[in-house]
Structure formats: C-alpha cells, structure tokens
Amino acid sequence: MSMASIMGIATFLIGVPTVTGVLYAMPHLRRLMLTIMVFSTCHIKKPFYMEVFFEAYRGVDRGFGVTIPDLFFFGFFFWFLMGGSRQKLILWPCNMTLWTLMIIISILSLTASSVAYYGFFTVHKFIRGLVLLWVMVNVVRNRKDVEAVITGLMAAVIFQGGIVFWDKYVTHAVVNRSVGSFPHPNTLAMYTDLIIPAILALILADSFTKKQNRWAIAALFAGMLCVVFTKSRAALVIMIGALGSVTAISVFIKPTARKMGIIFIGFVLVDLIGVAVAPRIIKRFQSAPKASEETREYFNSAAMAMANDYTFGTGLNSYSWMLGHTDYYWYVYPNKVDTVDDLDAFRESKRGMSRLGTAHHIYLLFAAETGWLGMWTFILFLLRFYLKNFVLLFKAHDAYYQAILLGLFVGFSTLHLQGLLEWIFRQTQVFYLFFILSGLMVAIGNIMKMETRERAVSI
C-alpha cells in the first residue's frame, strides 16, 4: 500500500469522527460547517483530494476518493444516525429509490467487466452521492439553513473567480484557457453554470440584504468571468441562454421597475465586458478544430456498440479500458483499418493513442458501461428531480424560495444539455454539486410543505 493510500484512509478515519465530535460539542456551528462543506466542493484537488489505491488509468475514476466534502457529509451522517440533531429523520428522501437502483445496476454491470476493480471506484463515488443527498435533505430544515447553502455556493464562485483573475493577470500562469482549481476548463465552466442562475434569480427577486447583495453581484460577475476565460464554447452559449432565461422568467413571474433597472445596468456592463473579450471568444469559435467534433462522434459510436453488445454494459468505469484493449478501439480510428499496414504498431504509437479517453456524452457513457437499462434509469433519475423542481417552482409563494427554485431549474437544464457534449456529471466536483443542489431543492419542498401546514394550523 502506498503512502498516499495510507494518508487517504487516515484522513477519513480521523476527519469524519472529528466533524461528528465538533457537531456534538458545538451544535451551533452546524450551519457554518454546512457552508464549508458546500464551499469545499469547488476545491477538490491534491492535497485535498486523495485517491486510495490509485491506478494510473485514463478512465473517469482512478481510486477510492477521499475529499474534504466527504469528511463533512459523513460527519453529518453519523451525527444524524446517533441522534445528534434531535430531529425526526427523513429516512428515505425523494428519488433515493432510483439512485439506489442505479447503484444496483452499476454493480451488476461489473459481472461482465474485464476491470471490475476499476468499477468499484465509481460505485464508491455513487454511494457517497447517495449519502450526500440524504444528508442535505436532513440538514436543511429552515430558511437559515438554505441561506447557509447559498452562502457556500457564492463563496465557491467568488473563490474560483479570484483564482482565475490571479492566474491570468497577476502571475500569468494561465495564458490560454483558465481552469481555476479544476482539472479541466470545461469542468470549471459547468460547475459555475450550475450556480450563477440561482444567484441572478435571487438578485432579481430582491432576496438579499444590501451587504449580501454586494457579495451576490460579485459572485455573479466572478462566475461569468470564469466561464468566459475557460473559453468553453458550449458553456459560454449555455451561460448566456441560462442567464437570459432566468431574467425573462423572473420578469414574467413578477415584473418590477427594480428588475428593469438591474437588467439595463447588467446589459451595459456585459456589453463592456463583451467588447473587451469578444476578439478572443470569436477566435476560439473560428479556430475550433473539426477533429475534436469528429472524435466525439467516434466515441459515441463505440459507446453505442458496447451498449448493444452487453446487456448490462461493459462494466462501470470500464469504457476507456475497453477502448484501449479491445477491438472497440477501431471505432475511434475507423479510417486506419484499411490504410495502415501494421495495425499493432499503430496501436502502440503515440498517434495511435491520441484519441483514447472517455466518451464525451454522459448518457451514452452510462449506456456503454451499464447497458441501455442503466442509461434509461439514469435519465429517469434526472427527470424525476427535474419534474419535482418544475412543480415546486409553480407551487412556491415565497419569493426567496421561488427564486432559488427558478435558478436551480435553469441550472439543471444547463447540466443536462452539457451532458450531450461532455461526461462532466461524473467528475467529482460537479457530481457533488449536483447532489447538493438536488438535496437543497428537495429540502426547500419539505420546508414549503411544513410552512403550509403551520399556516393551516394557525388559522
């Protein structure tokens, strides 16, 4: 066992009881710890991200992950189970059944996997997502708890915006595409696109104090800065569409002079920023290599072939291995089969390994690794949350909750659309953020229901 694995295990075994102990000893710090847990999802990188039993593998997961958020939500989890909250627990929150089914199908997929061990890395992540969802629904019980989550989200975006600005204009460490503290520019962009619609919706709804409003505006522009400087074409288009949709729907729900003023000022500021960055963005669109789009299509073809050949897929987290070690390899090099004399030599060459990786289509990636059944279970899981969000949005009478639900609905839309072009959902930062926001959405629904009952009793 490597020293890194020992450190990861030790961190988990020491960190989780420490968090649980602090919650017992100082329960008044619960909301602060919730805020830190949410914020820490934006900085999952070494040394704050440890992969126990690490494998040098080009797939999605390369070890059993241990992160700062893990320490917090497992700490909360055991605190709840041991009665620390003194509240009635919500034992089986909304949509846990479908995600549990997704985990079962994922385990079944490993029966036919050539690298089942790799699959358990991702099963481990899926179980952590289940625990995180359960914790969020149980920890967020009132408006103050919701505010703690929103504070964590705004802090995360401001922090990433600060890193992007520092790397680009102070240290000049980044010349081309900004990554913040994320592994890839697209991950930073999608993480940000999930959050800023809710921040804009809350600003438009006048849901902050004056001081909070200044921080919210800073977070909104920091998020926009992050997306622009990642130079992710899809994320940029999605961000513009998301912020435009939030603005239009917010005005449709309740048009006010204040909203019109904010829209005008925002339009002017965005125009000024646009003039400054437009040449680089236009160049990025014009110079985008066609080869990357072709490779995406090749990946998708290989994924569909795997899904057709295996009832439960090739095994969770096995796509990259199957691509590199089986005849599915030739799906990503279809023009080489008849033009290369020595196929084995080509496969071992640098050029012959340049297209190996993971399918850039989250739904087809699930299909390849867990079969068509797994893909449709995943889609139903997303759809269940999506429909619940939609219903709650129109049921909400409190402007604060309505604004958050509007932002979440649009944010989830950005993630699901991006899933057609990327596998970002499976990257730990976005994966955790999704379960935090989904848990927040379910918790807000529970709070709304409780407040309705309380009003009925008071009448």
Secondary structure, 3 states (H helix, E strand, C coil): CCHHHHHHHHHHHHHHHHHHHHHHHCHHHHHHHHHHHHHHHHCCCCCCEEEECCCCCCCCCCCEEEEHHHHHHHHHHHHHHCCCCCCCCCCCCCCHHHHHHHHHHHHHHHHHCCCHHHHHHHHHHHHHHHHHHHHHHHHCCCHHHHHHHHHHHHHHHHHHHHHHHHHHHHCCCCCCCCCCCCCCHHHHHHHHHHHHHHHHHHHHCCCCCHHHHHHHHHHHHHHHHHHHHHCCHHHHHHHHHHHHHHHHHHHHHCCCHHHHHHHHHHHHHHHHHHHHHHHHHHHHHHCCCHHHHHHHHHHHHHHHHHHHHCCCCCCCCCHHHHHHHCHHHHHCCCCCCCCCCCHHHHHHCCHHHCCCCCCCCHHHHHHHHHHHHHHHHHHHHHHHHHHHHHHHHHHCCCHHHHHHHHHHHHHHHHHHHHCCCCCHHHCHHHHHHHHHHHHHHHHHHHHHHHHHHHHHHHC
